[in-house]
């Protein structure tokens, strides 16, 4: 196994750039992940892994499946000394990280399945959690507006727990997308408004998109109008106090049960 | 308005202790919160506020409702200089924080309402989010085992978004509690098991408790047996990949719709 000790090794520099800069990720078409579990999820989901960096302690702990490391062969590097302290900065470093190729796995809209739309979501944890829920509920794809937070920063990757490796994704100009697809797909704008149709009163047709808006402001009046249909979580109580990820969970859950 | 400049002022020392040490919180019966919104939520929820610390910038920004500060009168302190840099350490300091009394607001089990049980939950963000969801759905109380993470650390307070100020709470020996109440209340142990009764097939009687287990391990076989009833989220897909807060959201949502 090759080993790297210097903090200025070009591979270490590349990793730090990819981990901290969205621009570097987009330019290279690469992202990074941390931890044994995510590495295995990526590997078994067919994500192309460019390189793996592992500490001797992690290797000896036997936590990482040897099968994965063996198959990756020359792509695995042993990291020690100053290189290790530069790579593994988190409070509870897991001792293994990897550089992976961003998958191109676009949703198939001809399938007329169930889709989630995220318009201007800003919190990486929220976006990751919503991807995870969409994956758990068997959604067929997620569409993200370009002004959403970056999908491949470490926080999103962590919160998505592998959903990012499996879920078909499209990052696009959302206004143009809705305009182009509104004759084919049915768009539902989620709103907090007691007068909007309740989620439990709707029967979702094939090819439905649940659109979620920005955490603080929700969808704008223009965005709602463009979607054409509104939907709300009918609650007598304090429904306005759901956070975006909780609301999206309930909406997606009911969408699965009503189509 | 009194003002504090020294970083060694006893009030500053007390705040730092309360914010970082669970023991100090329990001993004093006090907790701390940060931010204009939480301060107002606490005030209007009837939480007893011992002291408010505010920077001149925050005061001048007019973000904080003057009404609240006026009513708190001599409890408000202007914080400048070294005292400010010690109090407001977060990346995006809001410029206002407060010391509050931990409310004693025990659930009324004679009401035979809907309750959430949290057994050995470790992540403050998860616990806060679950409290927030229980609040939004109008639950009547939350019971927490003593080995759950502390309810009043800043992360939980932040994620709960005021639910902590309103929701009746009981922290107790969960095994003893279930044993004592199992003749009166009906306990449902949430499990990941395709053979367990699905949440959509259950009709919940008055006085039901939805029990959620530890994030990594779920409820143990003994805990499940003690609860007496099992419930799962029926999914053909990848239900095992829900995170604890998402699963709890779906379970609580369905519980409200089926009782």
Interface residues (C-beta under 8 A of the other chain):
Chain A: X129 X132 X133 X135 X136 X137 X138 X161 X162 X163 X200 X235 X236 X237 X238 X239 X240 X241 X242 X243 X245 X246 X249 X250 X253 X257
Chain B: X129 X132 X133 X135 X136 X137 X138 X161 X162 X163 X200 X235 X236 X237 X238 X239 X240 X241 X242 X243 X245 X246 X249 X250 X253 X257
